[in-house]
Amino acid sequence: MDHGLRFSDPTTYARTLRRAHELVISGVPRPEISTSLVDSWHRSMALGISPDQHSPRHLHEVAEVLELRREHRLQQVMPALHDLLADDSRSGRHLLVLTDAGGEVLWRVGSPAVLRRADHLEFLEGADWSEAGIGTNAISEALVTGGPVQLFSAEHLVRTHHEWACTAAPITDPATGQVLGVLDVSGPLDTLSADTLRMVRCAVRVAEALLGTSDGGTSLGALSPVGASRQPAAFPSRPAAAVERLELLGEKPAAVFADGSRVSLTLRRAEILALLDSRSQGWSAEELAYELHGDVGTPQAIRTEMFRVRSMLGGAVESNPYRLAPALAGRSDAGQVLRLLRAGLVAEALEAYSAPLLIRSVALAVQLLRDQLDMAVGSAVRASGDASLLVRWLSTDMGFADFLAIDALGRLVGRGDPRYLAFRAGCTAGY
């Protein structure tokens, strides 16, 4: 069976798995179901779990779970996991779940629609999602194998779970190696992507790194037991005021802090920050994913990058939606160019416009911002009627091909002026 079909044609793949599921339950081996899964099915059924069982074992009431959260070590990293993987917007389609070391669900985060679907399966706080509680699933397999697991449709033992795809991985104590719980991302079959497993593994590494800090991750801030799964992570490394400006022009984007330190930005993070800098009302993860990656973009990938950006810049970047905090809004070198133009300081704006916006970026959204900046500066220079500014503009990488500026220069200095002739010749030759 081509497992790539679970991404390219999930309906067909699920149908094949369901046929194999019925045969294996009847005692007929099928290659579509791995030996390890069959063994798990047998263990689950020996524990009294039926493929037709709907309800898992419930260990605690929801009110009791709220108390359990208060004392659990994973309470400290839940905000970071929320920022990385959760989508509780109205359009969100997957569920983020965090269990304890026995498989009991302690946290769930998702949209109202996804939470309702999970409710029908009693995928609730206090439910036991171990093999003994509800049979083979991604959480139980992560606990059994000690590693990341992805289960799709009828790879689950219980038939009512066959409309779900689940990806889970254990979170361990960095000091002792002891399993503290399991992180799980679940949703309808078509929510599974080739990136889901990578994203879950990445989130687990982040959680374990935070748990391994000198304060055990408590610097993230203790959350109240009622709202723990819905509060954003706090990033104490740098206060918002410490970020003085963003350098987005040229080839080496960076964040500059008030103490004079300069932290380089990867191109992907710089692209995100350029978009945040361009719109004061902010962006959702879905919007950023589409703007930067088109139809293949995933909100999960954006959330991972945003977690890293916020870890680096502290409170300078806000979430829900993602936007620059007031202390940093408009504090980029590109924003400075626009502010000078709006103030009528064309010469100063031209001086500040030292290089194209993120010159190495090929993202269409960034290219549009780059073109808009070129147009704004070029228009202002042409309207100035100042030959010296036109010469300066045409001498830059951004203005050398500005035919309208060359024509404006010719009208000001004459068509026989050497400067006009040189720029016209250079532009015609494609320099």
Salt bridges, closest charged atoms under 4 A:
GLU22 OE2 - HIS21 ND1 3.20
GLU22 OE1 - ARG159 NH2 2.84
GLU32 OE2 - ARG30 NH2 3.08
ASP52 OD1 - ARG159 NH1 2.49
GLU67 OE2 - ARG70 NH2 3.38
ASP83 OD2 - ARG310 NH1 2.14
ASP87 OD2 - ARG303 NH2 3.37
ASP88 OD2 - HIS82 NE2 3.41
ASP88 OD2 - ARG230 NH1 3.29
GLU104 OE2 - HIS60 ND1 2.68
ASP119 OD1 - ARG108 NH1 2.94
GLU122 OE1 - HIS58 NE2 2.75
GLU125 OE2 - ARG69 NH2 3.74
GLU125 OE1 - ARG108 NE 3.26
ASP128 OD2 - ARG57 NH2 2.40
GLU131 OE2 - ARG43 NH2 2.73
GLU141 OE2 - ARG43 NH2 3.98
GLU155 OE2 - ARG6 NH2 3.04
GLU163 OE2 - ARG18 NH2 2.82
ASP173 OD2 - ARG73 NH1 2.48
ASP190 OD1 - ARG93 NH2 2.94
ASP195 OD1 - ARG198 NH2 3.44
GLU244 OE1 - ARG245 NH1 3.28
GLU247 OE2 - ARG245 NH2 3.16
GLU247 OE1 - ARG262 NE 2.86
GLU271 OE1 - ARG268 NE 3.08
GLU286 OE2 - ARG303 NH2 3.48
GLU287 OE1 - ARG279 NH2 3.02
GLU305 OE1 - ARG269 NE 2.92
GLU305 OE2 - ARG308 NH1 3.47
GLU318 OE1 - ARG323 NE 3.15
GLU351 OE1 - ARG392 NH2 3.31
ASP402 OD2 - ARG382 NH1 2.65
ASP407 OD2 - ARG411 NH1 2.32
ASP407 OD1 - ARG415 NH2 3.13
ASP417 OD1 - ARG419 NE 2.98
